[in-house]
Amino acid sequence: MDFSSVVRTLPLVAPDELIPWLLKHDLIPRSPEMDMQIEEYWQYLSSKGFPGTSDKPGSGCIPLWLWGDDCKYNKEGAKIVVVALGAVLQNSASAKDTVFPLFSFQVDTRLKKNAWL
């Protein structure tokens, strides 16, 4: 398959509307079974004393992950950074359906090392 011709469009969703939008379009699954898994997840972490989890059991709060990575895309070392979000308990064979890009940016290689700090 020639992947150079594959185009995938992504909607622009405001940050405060992202989770409701993902739920509305069934991109983060919610079902009675998933609600049980969410409850078990928070109860387990809370029972182990994991910080910030004591108020989560019974809340229905969906555990999410954030991930970021960069890659160099030219000989000069220019980079693109992408930050994405997903649901911790979501099981899928395809990451393209479960990883949601939040934003990306280009790193200016002309800046001195750590100039942004």
Secondary structure as a PSIPRED ss2 file (coil, helix, strand):
# PSIPRED VFORMAT (PSIPRED V4.0)

   1 M C   1.000  0.000  0.000
   2 D C   1.000  0.000  0.000
   3 F H   0.000  1.000  0.000
   4 S H   0.000  1.000  0.000
   5 S H   0.000  1.000  0.000
   6 V C   1.000  0.000  0.000
   7 V C   1.000  0.000  0.000
   8 R C   1.000  0.000  0.000
   9 T C   1.000  0.000  0.000
  10 L C   1.000  0.000  0.000
  11 P C   1.000  0.000  0.000
  12 L C   1.000  0.000  0.000
  13 V C   1.000  0.000  0.000
  14 A C   1.000  0.000  0.000
  15 P H   0.000  1.000  0.000
  16 D H   0.000  1.000  0.000
  17 E H   0.000  1.000  0.000
  18 L H   0.000  1.000  0.000
  19 I H   0.000  1.000  0.000
  20 P H   0.000  1.000  0.000
  21 W H   0.000  1.000  0.000
  22 L H   0.000  1.000  0.000
  23 L H   0.000  1.000  0.000
  24 K H   0.000  1.000  0.000
  25 H C   1.000  0.000  0.000
  26 D C   1.000  0.000  0.000
  27 L C   1.000  0.000  0.000
  28 I C   1.000  0.000  0.000
  29 P C   1.000  0.000  0.000
  30 R C   1.000  0.000  0.000
  31 S C   1.000  0.000  0.000
  32 P H   0.000  1.000  0.000
  33 E H   0.000  1.000  0.000
  34 M H   0.000  1.000  0.000
  35 D H   0.000  1.000  0.000
  36 M H   0.000  1.000  0.000
  37 Q H   0.000  1.000  0.000
  38 I H   0.000  1.000  0.000
  39 E H   0.000  1.000  0.000
  40 E H   0.000  1.000  0.000
  41 Y H   0.000  1.000  0.000
  42 W H   0.000  1.000  0.000
  43 Q H   0.000  1.000  0.000
  44 Y H   0.000  1.000  0.000
  45 L H   0.000  1.000  0.000
  46 S H   0.000  1.000  0.000
  47 S H   0.000  1.000  0.000
  48 K C   1.000  0.000  0.000
  49 G C   1.000  0.000  0.000
  50 F C   1.000  0.000  0.000
  51 P C   1.000  0.000  0.000
  52 G C   1.000  0.000  0.000
  53 T C   1.000  0.000  0.000
  54 S C   1.000  0.000  0.000
  55 D C   1.000  0.000  0.000
  56 K C   1.000  0.000  0.000
  57 P C   1.000  0.000  0.000
  58 G C   1.000  0.000  0.000
  59 S C   1.000  0.000  0.000
  60 G C   1.000  0.000  0.000
  61 C C   1.000  0.000  0.000
  62 I C   1.000  0.000  0.000
  63 P C   1.000  0.000  0.000
  64 L E   0.000  0.000  1.000
  65 W E   0.000  0.000  1.000
  66 L E   0.000  0.000  1.000
  67 W E   0.000  0.000  1.000
  68 G E   0.000  0.000  1.000
  69 D E   0.000  0.000  1.000
  70 D E   0.000  0.000  1.000
  71 C E   0.000  0.000  1.000
  72 K E   0.000  0.000  1.000
  73 Y C   1.000  0.000  0.000
  74 N C   1.000  0.000  0.000
  75 K C   1.000  0.000  0.000
  76 E C   1.000  0.000  0.000
  77 G C   1.000  0.000  0.000
  78 A C   1.000  0.000  0.000
  79 K E   0.000  0.000  1.000
  80 I E   0.000  0.000  1.000
  81 V E   0.000  0.000  1.000
  82 V E   0.000  0.000  1.000
  83 V E   0.000  0.000  1.000
  84 A E   0.000  0.000  1.000
  85 L E   0.000  0.000  1.000
  86 G E   0.000  0.000  1.000
  87 A E   0.000  0.000  1.000
  88 V C   1.000  0.000  0.000
  89 L C   1.000  0.000  0.000
  90 Q C   1.000  0.000  0.000
  91 N C   1.000  0.000  0.000
  92 S C   1.000  0.000  0.000
  93 A C   1.000  0.000  0.000
  94 S C   1.000  0.000  0.000
  95 A H   0.000  1.000  0.000
  96 K H   0.000  1.000  0.000
  97 D H   0.000  1.000  0.000
  98 T C   1.000  0.000  0.000
  99 V C   1.000  0.000  0.000
 100 F E   0.000  0.000  1.000
 101 P E   0.000  0.000  1.000
 102 L E   0.000  0.000  1.000
 103 F E   0.000  0.000  1.000
 104 S E   0.000  0.000  1.000
 105 F E   0.000  0.000  1.000
 106 Q E   0.000  0.000  1.000
 107 V E   0.000  0.000  1.000
 108 D C   1.000  0.000  0.000
 109 T C   1.000  0.000  0.000
 110 R C   1.000  0.000  0.000
 111 L C   1.000  0.000  0.000
 112 K C   1.000  0.000  0.000
 113 K C   1.000  0.000  0.000
 114 N C   1.000  0.000  0.000
 115 A C   1.000  0.000  0.000
 116 W C   1.000  0.000  0.000
 117 L C   1.000  0.000  0.000
